[in-house]
Amino acid sequence: MADFSPLSTLKRMASGAQSADPGHLGRFELRRLLGQGAQSKVWLAFDPRLEREVAIKLMKPMSAKDTTGLTQWLSEARTVSRLTHPNIVPVFEADVQDQQPFLVFEYVAGQTLAQLMASQGALPATQAVALMTDVLQALTAAHATGVVHRDLKPSNVMIEPNGRARVMDFGIAQRISTQQLGQTTTALAGTPAYMAPEAARGDPVSPVMDVFSAGLMLAELLWGKPLQPQTDAYQAIYRAAYQNLALPAALLDQLDDNLKAIVLRALNPAADQRYPSSEVFLAALGAWTAQQSAAVSPLEAPADSQNSTLEFLLRRMRSKTDFPALSESVVRIQSMANSEKESISSITNEILKDVALTNKLLRLVNSAHYARGNSIGTVSRAVQLVGFNGIRNMALSLVLLEHMQDKTNAHLLKEEFLRGLMAGAVAAELASTSEEGEEAFIGALFQNLGRMLSQFYFPEEATNIRSLVHAAKEPVEERVASVRVLGMSYEALGVGVARAWGLPEGIQRCMQWPAGEPPSRVPTDALERLRWAARAANDMTDAMLHTNVDDVALQLDKVARKFSKTLGLTTPQVTAATQVARKKLVELADAMDLRVRKTSPVAPLLHPPGSVPEHVEYSEQDHDALVASQLQATPEPAAAHGHAKPAAEHVSQTLTAGIQDITNAMVEDYKLSDVLRMILEAMFRALSFHRIIFCMRDPKTDTLTGRFGLGAGVEGVVKSFCVPLSDSAVPDVFTTICTKGVDTLIADSREPRLASRLPAWYLKSFNAPTFLVLPLVLKGRPFGLIYADMADSGGLKLDEKELALLRTLRNQAVMAFRQGIK
């Protein structure tokens, strides 16, 4: 994060530093204007340091003498930067250039709620409530940290392509203080048309002010246009303060009694008669949504409107907490893998946030299906060797499996996933190149997405569909059965969700089963080849699952003959590819910790005919949830109070694997930043550090400054790491360590003599009880350092072997710099 220090920012304002051409703002490249208002402009920009697109809000210039206003603005920016929630657009940085303050936000593609209303008018009640549910979840998280938005309005809510609402621009957010109680303030903030009456009168800031604004937004979504005229600001403030808002009778008449009561209570002019908190308001909308879901059956969805049916099903899925989390993960992974500007650094850091996902992905990348020869021990190296698309496919598969956990339904979910995994493995073997194989794998797996989602979110309907398909009398095809029960086919449901997630057009097309008989020659279009390979793989999988054991070989041969000309393979080659895929599936399932009951119809896929290996055994008394996999006894992180000491064997193995990865990378045409990322990752994973940061010397200031890191909230504090190497009258702990070039482990930073020498910036942004400092030295002079800390005092204990391995990694960093300098 940028320097939020009022002093440093005032210095820049006074000096007019950071002057830039119109296409730049500091280090940021301004690309296009996204919008503007009376007080600010919002730009789409590119951050070359972190290689990502961002949104920058550039405010009007401030007077260089207005130190009070700047200090308050920076204080508010610090407050907002601490807000983290899926429904809040985070603030990355705050700074000033040429007397103009600006905020750097995450860039969210999509449209604002105001734009949505302008284009669509009134929204269906269920859609309006779903959007406001997202908004209220964001407000509840903010209020819990003592932050009130104070300017909540449709233009400050972004709607992502997947339909999720995210609140942005807490630019005038104010922290709730007990000192404010009983006081009044004349400082008004916000948009008059959305102000609560007490806010317009200047009463003390309260969360119920946001409740009023949210209620007004809900009413406008249901009405389809603004309810307060945009007139003179003073008149608008007076009207908001002293004239009660009257909703149109036509609007109230179209609402059911429950929803009408919810809206009216949220808009009560008396604050003490309103919902007492956004959380209570949220609960009321949740109860209304549950009533709607219980009252309506999917069979009642219009049969002639597939879009209406899909929207209905998506609303039901969004009402479960799993689906928004799943959607967020899928969209984030896909957006990183699909962006030309994303780096290995960014996708690695994203994956490392989830320990279980990291461990399973590394097991998967080292399995027979993806194996690249040498064992891979870091995510950074995996991305380098497998590529963005390969890592995307693995991560999407694992995330899909991880989120589908339901104890009462888990065995059926795992069966559906294993079926899709088998189809993906076959499709990969049928492809002509490894690159095509990766696309065929995800295409064949995701051809089963609709069936998997239905089994998880609509288990009763899924059971009815299976009953129709396997009926003793008059069975029907699965497509017909799913349309009859859900109102749309599994294929259409899967493609609709994939579209909402923003998956590439190629994957969406690959998910659509090609119609008719297979062509008699190989399609010239590459995507069409993938579609037929995915269909062939699913048909081969069905042949293995739904055929009598004695007839499986004959049925596989029949299917292979059907698709051989389309695939450009002989019949024996198709059947041989299926057998290879079946062998690889065993290792894939093991890497994912995917086990099924031995009586399951898909259990035979995990072993050769005639044998049942021990790992397929599954007891009903076993834990039925999908447990997180562990790489070589990797411990799960402690949930609340820090990390347990990792097992010694795991520490050594993870550090050694990292050293090997880095050695392999350094003999190739490597990027220095990638090698440094692998070094940090190996240390971070091996010792379960809370945070780890790489710092490098800034020759202009002769200081070691933070460049990048891994761990909880590291993006927000990495730039505050600043160790002066000279001109220090009383050297602090870090300056002393770096000057002497001595590896140092601080077991308890609260020891009085040591604590007195910790710099203020460290106490403010880090203040870890235990930390490790490894200086990087060239020609007797420090040029960098690696800092790592633990959440618990004394949480880091190293034996000689572990210390030697850490130093080897540190020395590899020095060597990488030496090679880069030459």
C-alpha positions in Angstrom: 0.0 0.0 0.0 1.1 3.5 -0.6 2.5 5.6 2.2 -0.5 6.8 4.2 1.6 9.0 6.4 0.2 12.6 6.5 3.7 14.0 6.9 5.1 12.3 3.8 2.0 13.1 1.8 2.1 16.8 2.9 5.8 17.0 1.8 4.8 15.7 -1.6 2.0 18.3 -1.8 4.2 21.1 -0.8 7.0 20.2 -3.2 4.6 19.3 -6.1 6.5 16.0 -6.4 5.4 13.2 -8.7 4.5 15.4 -11.6 3.5 13.2 -14.5 2.3 13.4 -18.1 -1.5 13.2 -18.6 -1.3 9.5 -19.4 0.3 8.7 -16.0 -0.4 9.2 -12.3 2.7 8.3 -10.4 3.6 4.8 -11.5 0.1 4.1 -12.8 -0.7 4.2 -16.6 -4.1 5.9 -17.1 -6.0 4.0 -19.8 -9.5 5.4 -20.1 -12.0 7.5 -18.2 -14.6 5.3 -16.6 -16.8 8.1 -15.2 -16.8 11.5 -13.5 -18.8 13.5 -11.1 -18.7 17.0 -9.6 -15.9 16.1 -7.2 -13.9 13.4 -8.9 -13.0 11.4 -12.0 -12.6 7.6 -12.1 -10.0 6.1 -14.4 -9.1 2.6 -15.5 -5.4 2.3 -15.0 -2.6 -0.3 -15.1 -0.2 -0.9 -12.2 3.1 -2.1 -13.8 4.6 -2.9 -10.4 2.0 -5.6 -9.6 0.9 -6.1 -13.3 -2.8 -5.6 -12.8 -5.6 -3.3 -13.8 -6.9 -1.0 -11.2 -9.5 1.8 -10.9 -8.3 5.2 -9.7 -10.5 7.8 -8.2 -8.9 11.2 -8.7 -10.3 14.0 -6.5 -10.3 17.7 -7.1 -7.0 19.5 -6.1 -6.7 20.5 -2.4 -5.0 23.5 -1.1 -1.4 22.9 0.1 -2.4 24.7 3.3 -5.3 22.4 4.0 -3.4 20.1 6.2 -6.4 19.3 8.4 -8.5 18.2 5.5 -5.7 16.0 4.1 -5.0 14.4 7.5 -8.7 13.6 7.8 -8.8 12.2 4.3 -5.8 10.0 4.9 -7.3 8.7 8.2 -10.5 7.8 6.3 -8.4 6.1 3.6 -6.6 4.0 6.2 -9.9 3.0 7.7 -11.4 1.9 4.4 -8.2 0.0 3.3 -8.8 -2.4 6.2 -12.2 -3.5 4.9 -12.0 -6.9 3.4 -15.2 -8.7 2.2 -16.3 -10.4 -1.0 -19.0 -7.7 -1.5 -16.7 -4.7 -0.9 -14.4 -3.3 -3.5 -11.1 -2.9 -1.7 -8.9 0.2 -1.6 -5.3 -0.7 -2.5 -3.5 2.6 -2.1 -4.0 6.3 -1.3 -1.7 9.1 -2.4 -1.5 12.7 -3.6 -0.1 14.1 -6.9 0.1 17.7 -7.8 -2.2 18.5 -4.9 -4.8 16.0 -6.1 -5.6 13.1 -3.7 -6.4 9.8 -5.3 -7.5 6.4 -4.3 -6.6 3.1 -6.0 -9.3 0.5 -6.0 -9.6 -3.0 -7.4 -10.9 -2.8 -10.9 -14.3 -4.5 -11.1 -15.7 -5.2 -14.6 -19.4 -4.7 -15.0 -21.9 -1.9 -14.5 -23.2 0.1 -11.6 -26.6 -0.4 -10.1 -27.6 3.0 -11.5 -26.6 1.8 -15.0 -28.6 -1.4 -14.5 -31.7 0.5 -13.5 -31.3 2.9 -16.4 -31.1 0.0 -18.9 -33.6 -2.4 -17.4 -36.0 -0.3 -15.3 -37.8 -2.0 -12.5 -36.3 -5.4 -11.5 -38.2 -8.5 -10.4 -38.6 -8.5 -6.7 -36.4 -11.6 -6.3 -33.6 -10.0 -8.3 -33.8 -6.7 -6.5 -33.7 -8.5 -3.1 -30.8 -10.7 -4.2 -28.8 -7.6 -5.1 -29.6 -5.8 -1.9 -28.7 -8.9 0.1 -25.1 -8.5 -1.3 -25.1 -4.8 -0.4 -26.3 -5.5 3.1 -23.7 -8.2 3.6 -21.0 -5.6 2.7 -22.5 -3.1 5.1 -22.7 -5.6 7.9 -19.0 -6.3 7.5 -18.1 -2.6 7.5 -20.3 -1.8 10.5 -18.7 -4.6 12.4 -15.4 -2.8 12.1 -16.9 0.6 13.0 -17.2 2.0 9.5 -20.4 3.7 8.2 -20.5 4.3 4.4 -22.5 7.6 4.5 -22.8 7.8 0.7 -24.6 4.7 -0.3 -26.4 5.0 -3.6 -26.8 3.1 -6.9 -23.8 4.6 -8.6 -21.6 3.3 -5.7 -22.6 -0.3 -6.2 -20.9 -2.4 -8.9 -22.6 -5.4 -10.5 -20.2 -8.0 -11.7 -20.9 -10.2 -14.8 -21.8 -13.1 -12.5 -24.5 -10.9 -10.9 -22.8 -10.2 -7.6 -23.2 -6.7 -6.2 -20.1 -5.1 -4.6 -20.1 -1.8 -2.6 -17.4 0.7 -3.5 -16.3 4.2 -2.7 -16.2 4.3 1.1 -14.3 7.5 0.4 -16.1 9.5 3.1 -16.6 6.6 5.4 -16.4 7.6 9.0 -15.4 5.5 12.0 -18.0 5.2 14.7 -16.7 6.5 17.9 -18.2 6.4 21.4 -16.9 10.0 21.8 -19.5 11.0 19.1 -22.4 9.9 21.1 -24.4 12.8 22.4 -22.5 15.2 20.0 -23.7 16.8 16.9 -21.8 17.8 13.9 -22.4 20.3 11.1 -20.2 18.4 8.6 -22.6 16.8 6.2 -21.4 14.1 3.9 -23.2 12.1 1.2 -25.7 12.5 -1.6 -28.8 14.5 -0.4 -31.2 12.2 -2.4 -30.1 9.2 -0.4 -29.5 10.8 3.0 -31.4 9.6 6.1 -33.3 12.4 7.8 -31.0 12.4 10.8 -27.9 12.6 8.6 -29.3 15.6 6.7 -29.9 17.2 10.1 -26.3 16.6 11.1 -26.9 14.1 13.8 -24.0 11.9 15.0 -23.0 9.2 12.5 -24.8 5.9 13.0 -25.1 2.6 11.0 -28.9 3.1 10.7 -28.1 5.9 8.3 -26.8 3.3 5.9 -29.9 1.2 6.6 -32.1 4.0 5.4 -30.0 4.5 2.2 -30.1 0.7 1.5 -33.9 0.7 2.0 -34.3 3.6 -0.5 -32.1 1.8 -3.0 -34.3 -1.4 -2.7 -37.4 0.7 -3.3 -35.9 2.3 -6.4 -34.8 -1.1 -7.8 -38.5 -2.2 -7.4 -39.8 1.0 -8.9 -37.2 1.2 -11.7 -36.2 4.9 -11.3 -35.0 7.4 -8.6 -37.6 8.3 -6.0 -36.1 11.6 -5.0 -35.8 14.5 -7.5 -32.3 15.8 -8.1 -32.9 19.5 -7.3 -30.9 22.2 -5.7 -28.6 20.7 -3.0 -29.9 22.9 -0.2 -33.5 22.1 -1.0 -32.7 18.4 -1.2 -31.0 18.5 2.2 -34.0 20.4 3.7 -36.4 17.9 2.2 -34.5 14.9 3.4 -34.2 16.4 6.9 -37.8 17.6 7.4 -40.1 16.0 4.8 -41.0 12.3 5.1 -40.5 10.3 1.9 -43.8 9.0 0.5 -43.5 6.0 -1.7 -45.7 5.8 -4.8 -49.0 4.0 -4.3 -48.4 2.0 -7.5 -45.1 0.7 -6.1 -46.6 -0.4 -2.8 -49.6 -2.1 -4.5 -47.2 -4.3 -6.5 -45.4 -5.6 -3.4 -46.6 -8.5 -1.3 -47.4 -7.7 2.3 -44.1 -9.0 3.7 -41.8 -7.2 1.3 -43.9 -4.0 1.6 -43.4 -4.1 5.4 -39.7 -4.7 5.0 -39.3 -1.7 2.7 -41.4 0.6 4.9 -39.5 -0.3 8.1 -36.1 0.3 6.5 -37.4 3.8 5.3 -39.0 4.8 8.6 -38.0 8.5 9.2 -37.5 7.8 12.9 -34.1 6.1 13.3 -35.3 4.2 16.4 -38.2 2.7 14.5 -36.0 1.5 11.6 -34.1 -1.8 11.5 -31.6 -1.4 14.3 -28.8 -2.7 12.1 -28.0 -3.8 8.5 -27.7 -7.4 9.9 -31.3 -7.4 11.0 -32.4 -5.9 7.7 -30.4 -8.6 5.9 -32.1 -11.3 8.0 -35.5 -10.0 7.1 -34.7 -10.2 3.4 -33.3 -13.6 3.9 -36.5 -14.8 5.5 -38.5 -13.3 2.6 -36.3 -15.1 0.0 -36.7 -18.4 1.8 -40.5 -18.0 1.7 -40.4 -17.3 -2.0 -38.2 -20.4 -2.6 -40.5 -22.6 -0.6 -43.6 -21.3 -2.4 -42.4 -21.8 -6.0 -41.4 -25.0 -7.7 -39.0 -25.1 -10.7 -41.8 -26.8 -12.6 -43.7 -23.6 -12.5 -41.0 -21.7 -14.4 -42.2 -20.7 -17.8 -41.5 -23.7 -20.2 -41.0 -21.4 -23.2 -38.4 -19.2 -21.5 -35.1 -20.8 -20.8 -33.6 -17.5 -19.6 -36.4 -17.2 -17.0 -35.7 -20.8 -15.8 -32.0 -20.2 -15.6 -32.5 -17.0 -13.6 -34.8 -18.8 -11.3 -32.3 -21.6 -10.7 -29.4 -19.1 -10.2 -31.5 -17.2 -7.6 -32.0 -20.5 -5.7 -28.3 -21.3 -5.9 -27.3 -17.8 -4.7 -29.5 -18.2 -1.6 -27.0 -20.9 -0.4 -23.8 -19.6 1.1 -21.7 -22.0 -0.9 -22.6 -20.7 -4.3 -21.4 -17.1 -3.9 -18.1 -18.4 -2.5 -17.7 -21.0 -5.3 -18.5 -18.3 -7.9 -16.0 -15.9 -6.4 -13.2 -18.5 -6.5 -14.0 -19.6 -10.1 -14.3 -16.0 -11.4 -11.0 -14.9 -9.7 -9.1 -17.9 -11.0 -10.4 -17.6 -14.5 -9.8 -13.8 -14.6 -6.2 -14.3 -13.6 -5.5 -17.1 -16.1 -7.2 -15.2 -18.9 -5.5 -11.8 -18.4 -2.5 -10.9 -20.5 -1.3 -8.7 -17.7 -1.4 -11.2 -14.9 1.9 -12.6 -13.7 3.1 -15.8 -12.2 3.4 -13.7 -9.0 -0.3 -12.8 -8.8 -1.8 -16.2 -9.6 0.7 -17.9 -7.2 -0.2 -15.6 -4.3 -3.9 -16.2 -5.0 -3.5 -20.0 -4.8 -1.3 -19.8 -1.7 -4.1 -18.1 0.2 -5.7 -21.5 0.4 -3.4 -24.1 2.1 -5.5 -27.1 1.2 -5.8 -25.9 -2.5 -2.1 -25.4 -2.6 -1.2 -28.8 -1.3 -3.7 -30.6 -3.6 -2.6 -28.7 -6.6 1.0 -29.6 -6.1 0.1 -33.2 -5.6 -2.0 -33.0 -8.8 0.7 -31.3 -10.8 3.1 -34.1 -9.8 0.6 -36.9 -10.7 0.9 -39.0 -13.8 -1.6 -36.9 -15.7 0.4 -33.7 -15.5 3.9 -34.9 -14.6 6.7 -33.0 -16.3 9.7 -35.1 -15.2 11.2 -33.5 -12.2 9.2 -33.2 -9.0 7.6 -29.7 -8.6 7.6 -28.3 -5.1 6.3 -24.7 -5.5 3.3 -23.2 -7.2 5.5 -20.6 -8.9 7.4 -23.4 -10.7 4.2 -25.2 -11.5 2.8 -22.2 -13.2 6.0 -21.8 -15.2 6.1 -25.4 -16.4 2.4 -26.2 -16.8 1.2 -22.8 -17.9 -1.7 -20.5 -16.9 -4.3 -22.7 -18.6 -3.1 -25.9 -17.0 -3.0 -24.4 -13.6 -6.4 -22.8 -14.2 -7.9 -26.2 -15.1 -6.4 -27.8 -12.0 -7.5 -25.0 -9.7 -11.1 -24.9 -11.2 -11.4 -28.7 -10.8 -10.2 -28.6 -7.2 -12.3 -25.6 -6.2 -15.4 -27.2 -7.7 -14.8 -30.3 -5.7 -13.9 -28.4 -2.5 -17.1 -26.3 -2.4 -19.4 -29.2 -3.0 -19.5 -30.5 0.5 -22.8 -31.8 2.0 -22.7 -34.6 4.5 -26.1 -35.9 3.6 -25.3 -35.8 -0.1 -21.5 -36.1 -0.3 -21.2 -39.6 -1.7 -23.5 -38.8 -4.7 -21.6 -35.5 -5.3 -18.3 -37.4 -5.3 -19.7 -40.0 -7.7 -20.7 -37.2 -10.1 -17.4 -35.5 -9.9 -15.5 -38.7 -10.4 -17.5 -39.4 -13.5 -16.6 -36.0 -14.9 -13.0 -36.5 -13.9 -12.9 -39.8 -15.8 -14.3 -38.1 -18.9 -11.7 -35.3 -18.6 -8.9 -37.8 -18.3 -10.1 -39.6 -21.4 -10.5 -36.4 -23.4 -7.0 -35.3 -22.6 -5.6 -38.7 -23.9 -7.7 -38.3 -27.1 -6.3 -34.9 -27.9 -3.4 -34.5 -30.4 -1.3 -32.2 -28.3 -0.7 -31.5 -24.6 -2.1 -28.0 -25.0 -5.3 -29.4 -26.7 -5.4 -32.0 -24.0 -5.7 -29.4 -21.2 -8.6 -27.7 -23.0 -10.2 -31.1 -23.7 -9.9 -32.1 -20.1 -11.7 -29.1 -18.7 -14.3 -29.2 -21.5 -15.2 -32.8 -20.9 -15.2 -32.3 -17.1 -17.4 -29.2 -17.4 -19.8 -30.9 -19.8 -20.9 -32.5 -16.5 -21.2 -29.2 -14.7 -25.0 -28.9 -14.9 -25.4 -32.5 -13.5 -23.0 -31.8 -10.6 -24.6 -28.4 -9.7 -28.0 -30.0 -9.8 -26.9 -32.8 -7.5 -25.6 -30.3 -5.0 -28.1 -27.5 -5.1 -31.3 -29.4 -6.2 -30.8 -33.0 -4.8 -34.4 -33.8 -4.8 -34.8 -32.8 -8.5 -31.6 -34.7 -9.3 -33.1 -37.8 -7.7 -36.3 -37.4 -9.7 -34.3 -37.1 -13.0 -32.4 -40.3 -12.2 -35.7 -42.0 -11.5 -37.0 -41.0 -14.9 -33.8 -42.1 -16.7 -33.7 -45.5 -15.0 -37.4 -46.2 -14.8 -38.4 -49.8 -15.4 -41.2 -48.7 -17.7 -40.8 -46.0 -20.3 -37.3 -44.6 -19.3 -36.4 -41.3 -21.0 -33.2 -39.7 -22.0 -31.4 -37.6 -19.4 -31.9 -34.4 -21.5 -35.6 -35.0 -21.7 -35.8 -35.8 -18.0 -33.9 -32.8 -16.8 -36.0 -30.5 -18.9 -39.1 -32.1 -17.5 -38.0 -31.7 -13.9 -35.8 -28.5 -13.9 -37.4 -26.7 -16.9 -34.1 -26.9 -18.8 -31.4 -29.4 -19.6 -28.3 -30.1 -17.5 -26.3 -28.8 -20.5 -28.1 -25.5 -20.6 -27.8 -25.1 -16.8 -24.1 -25.8 -16.9 -23.5 -23.4 -19.8 -25.6 -20.7 -18.1 -23.6 -20.9 -14.9 -20.3 -20.9 -16.9 -21.5 -17.8 -18.7 -22.3 -16.1 -15.4 -18.8 -17.0 -14.1 -17.2 -15.4 -17.2 -15.5 -18.6 -18.3 -14.0 -18.3 -21.8 -16.2 -18.6 -24.9 -14.1 -21.7 -25.9 -15.0 -23.6 -22.7 -18.6 -22.6 -22.9 -18.8 -23.9 -26.5 -16.9 -27.0 -25.5 -19.6 -27.7 -22.8 -22.3 -27.8 -25.5 -22.7 -31.3 -26.8 -22.3 -31.4 -30.6 -25.6 -32.5 -32.2 -26.1 -35.3 -34.7 -23.8 -38.2 -35.7 -20.1 -37.8 -35.5 -18.6 -36.5 -38.8 -16.7 -39.0 -41.0 -13.6 -36.9 -41.0 -11.6 -34.8 -38.5 -13.2 -31.3 -38.2 -11.0 -28.5 -39.4 -12.0 -26.2 -36.6 -9.9 -26.8 -33.5 -12.8 -26.0 -31.1 -15.1 -28.4 -32.9 -12.5 -31.1 -32.6 -12.4 -30.5 -28.8 -16.2 -30.6 -28.6 -16.3 -34.0 -30.3 -13.4 -35.3 -28.2 -15.2 -34.2 -25.0 -18.4 -35.9 -26.2 -16.5 -39.1 -27.1 -14.8 -39.1 -23.7 -18.2 -38.8 -21.9 -19.7 -41.6 -24.0 -16.7 -43.8 -23.3 -17.2 -43.1 -19.6 -20.9 -43.9 -19.8 -20.0 -47.2 -21.4 -17.8 -48.1 -18.5 -20.4 -47.1 -15.9 -23.7 -48.3 -17.4 -22.7 -51.6 -19.0 -22.6 -55.1 -17.6 -19.1 -56.0 -16.5 -18.9 -58.8 -19.1 -20.0 -56.4 -21.9 -17.8 -53.4 -21.1 -15.1 -54.3 -23.6 -17.6 -54.7 -26.4 -19.4 -51.5 -25.6 -16.1 -49.5 -25.4 -15.1 -50.9 -28.8 -18.5 -49.9 -30.3 -18.2 -46.3 -29.0 -14.5 -46.1 -30.2 -15.6 -47.2 -33.7 -18.3 -44.5 -33.7 -15.9 -41.7 -33.0 -12.6 -42.9 -34.4 -12.9 -41.1 -37.8 -13.9 -37.9 -36.1 -10.9 -38.0 -33.8 -8.5 -39.1 -36.5 -7.6 -42.2 -34.5 -8.0 -45.9 -35.0 -10.5 -47.9 -32.9 -7.6 -49.6 -31.0 -6.0 -46.2 -30.3 -9.3 -44.8 -28.9 -9.7 -47.8 -26.6 -6.0 -47.7 -25.6 -6.4 -44.0 -24.7 -9.3 -44.9 -22.5 -7.3 -47.5 -20.6 -4.4 -45.1 -20.1 -6.8 -42.5 -18.8 -8.4 -45.0 -16.4 -5.0 -45.8 -14.9 -4.2 -42.1 -14.5 -7.6 -41.5 -12.9 -6.5 -43.5 -9.9 -3.6 -41.1 -9.2 -5.8 -38.0 -10.0 -8.3 -39.2 -7.4 -5.6 -39.9 -4.9 -4.1 -36.4 -5.4 -7.6 -34.9 -4.8 -8.3 -37.2 -1.9 -11.4 -38.3 -3.8 -12.8 -41.6 -2.4 -16.1 -43.3 -2.9 -18.0 -46.2 -1.3 -16.9 -49.6 -2.6 -20.5 -50.3 -3.5 -20.7 -47.1 -5.6 -21.3 -47.6 -9.4 -18.2 -45.4 -10.1 -15.9 -47.4 -7.8 -14.8 -49.7 -10.6 -13.2 -46.7 -12.3 -10.6 -46.6 -9.5 -9.2 -50.1 -10.1 -8.6 -52.6 -12.9 -11.4 -55.1 -13.5 -11.3 -58.0 -11.0 -9.5 -56.2 -8.2 -10.5 -53.8 -5.4 -7.5 -51.9 -4.0 -7.6 -50.9 -0.3 -7.8 -47.2 -1.0 -11.2 -47.6 -2.6 -12.7 -49.0 0.6 -15.2 -46.5 2.1 -17.1 -46.8 5.3 -20.4 -45.0 6.0 -19.0 -44.2 9.4 -16.0 -42.4 7.8 -16.1 -38.6 7.8 -18.3 -38.0 4.8 -17.2 -34.4 4.1 -14.5 -33.9 1.6 -11.4 -33.5 3.8 -8.6 -31.3 2.9 -5.6 -33.1 1.4 -2.1 -32.7 3.0 1.2 -32.8 1.1 3.7 -34.9 3.0 2.0 -34.3 6.4 1.5 -30.6 5.8 -0.4 -29.4 8.9 -3.6 -27.4 8.5 -3.1 -23.8 9.7 -4.5 -23.0 13.1 -7.9 -21.3 12.7 -7.7 -18.5 15.2 -4.5 -18.2 17.1 -1.6 -18.7 14.7 0.2 -21.7 13.3 1.4 -24.8 15.0 5.1 -25.8 14.5 5.2 -27.8 11.2 6.5 -31.4 11.4 10.2 -31.5 10.9 10.0 -33.9 8.0 7.6 -31.7 6.2 9.8 -28.6 6.8 12.9 -30.3 5.3 11.0 -31.8 2.4 9.3 -28.6 1.4 12.5 -26.5 1.7 14.4 -29.2 -0.3 11.7 -29.3 -3.0 11.9 -25.5 -3.2 15.7 -25.5 -3.6 15.4 -28.1 -6.4 12.7 -26.0 -8.2 14.9 -22.9 -8.0 18.0 -24.8 -9.2 16.1 -26.1 -12.2 14.7 -22.6 -12.9 18.1 -20.9 -12.7 19.7 -23.1 -15.4 17.0 -21.9 -17.7 16.2 -18.4 -19.1 14.6 -17.3 -15.8 13.1 -14.1 -14.6 14.7 -12.8 -11.3 11.3 -12.0 -9.9 10.1 -15.5 -10.5 13.1 -17.0 -8.7 12.6 -14.7 -5.7 8.9 -15.6 -5.6 9.8 -19.3 -5.5 12.3 -18.7 -2.6 9.7 -16.9 -0.6 7.0 -19.5 -1.3 9.2 -22.4 -0.2 10.0 -20.7 3.1 6.4 -19.6 3.6 4.9 -23.0 3.0 7.5 -25.0 4.9 7.4 -23.0 8.1 3.8 -21.8 8.0 4.8 -18.2 8.4 2.2 -15.5 9.0 3.8 -13.2 6.5 7.0 -13.1 4.5 8.4 -10.1 2.6 11.3 -9.5 0.2 13.0 -6.1 0.5 15.5 -4.5 -1.8 17.8 -1.5 -1.5 16.6 1.8 -3.0 19.8 3.5 -4.1 18.3 7.0 -4.0 17.4 6.8 -0.3 19.8 4.0 0.7 17.0 2.1 2.4 15.7 -1.4 2.1 12.1 -1.2 1.1 9.4 -3.9 0.8 8.8 -5.0 -2.8 6.4 -8.0 -2.5 5.4 -10.8 -0.2 3.0 -13.6 0.8 0.6 -14.1 3.6 -2.4 -12.5 5.4 -2.9 -8.9 4.4 0.6 -8.6 3.1 -0.4 -6.3 0.2 -1.5 -3.7 2.6 1.7 -3.5 4.6 4.6 -4.5 2.3 5.3 -1.0 1.2 5.6 0.3 4.8 8.7 -1.9 5.3 11.6 0.6 5.3 15.0 0.0 6.8 17.6 2.8 6.6 21.1 1.7 6.0 22.9 5.0 6.8 22.4 8.4 8.5 20.7 6.8 11.5 21.8 8.3 14.8 20.4 5.4 16.8 20.2 2.3 14.5 17.0 0.3 15.0 17.0 -3.5 15.2 16.6 -4.0 11.4 19.4 -1.5 10.5 21.7 -3.2 12.9 20.9 -6.7 11.6 21.4 -5.7 8.0 24.6 -3.7 8.6 26.2 -6.6 10.4 24.8 -9.1 7.8 23.8 -11.6 10.5 20.9 -14.0 10.2 18.7 -13.2 13.2 15.7 -14.9 14.8 13.8 -12.8 17.3 11.8 -15.2 19.5 10.0 -12.6 21.6 10.0 -9.0 20.3 8.2 -7.8 23.4 11.4 -8.2 25.5 11.9 -4.6 26.8 15.4 -3.9 25.6 14.5 -5.2 22.1 11.1 -3.6 22.0 12.6 -0.1 22.5 14.6 -0.5 19.4 11.8 -1.5 17.1 10.9 1.3 14.7 7.6 3.0 14.8 6.6 1.9 11.2 7.2 -1.7 12.3 5.1 -1.5 15.5 2.3 0.2 13.5 2.1 -2.2 10.6 3.6 -5.5 11.8 4.4 -5.8 15.5 4.9 -9.6 15.3 5.9 -11.4 18.4 8.4 -13.6 16.6 10.2 -12.8 13.4 13.2 -13.9 11.3 15.5 -11.6 9.3 17.9 -13.0 6.6 20.0 -10.2 5.1 21.2 -10.5 1.5 24.8 -9.2 1.1 27.0 -8.6 -2.0 30.6 -7.4 -1.7 30.1 -6.9 2.1 27.1 -4.5 1.6 23.4 -5.4 2.2 21.3 -5.1 -0.9 18.2 -6.8 0.3 16.6 -8.9 3.1 14.0 -11.5 3.6 11.7 -10.9 6.5 9.2 -13.5 7.9 7.1 -13.5 11.0 4.8 -15.8 13.1 1.6 -15.0 14.8 2.6 -16.5 18.1 5.5 -15.7 20.4 8.3 -18.3 20.1 6.4 -20.0 17.3 9.5 -20.6 15.2 12.0 -23.2 16.2 14.7 -24.3 13.7 17.1 -27.2 13.9 20.4 -27.2 12.2 19.2 -28.9 9.0 16.3 -26.5 8.7 18.5 -23.5 9.3 21.0 -24.7 6.7 18.2 -25.2 4.1 16.9 -21.7 4.8 20.3 -20.3 4.3 20.7 -22.2 1.1 17.5 -20.6 -0.2 18.8 -17.2 0.9 22.1 -17.9 -0.9 20.2 -18.8 -4.0 18.6 -15.4 -3.9 22.1 -13.8 -3.8 23.3 -16.1 -6.6 20.3 -15.1 -8.7 21.2 -11.4 -8.3 24.8 -12.1 -9.2 23.8 -13.9 -12.4 21.3 -11.2 -13.2 24.0 -8.5 -12.7 26.5 -10.1 -15.1 
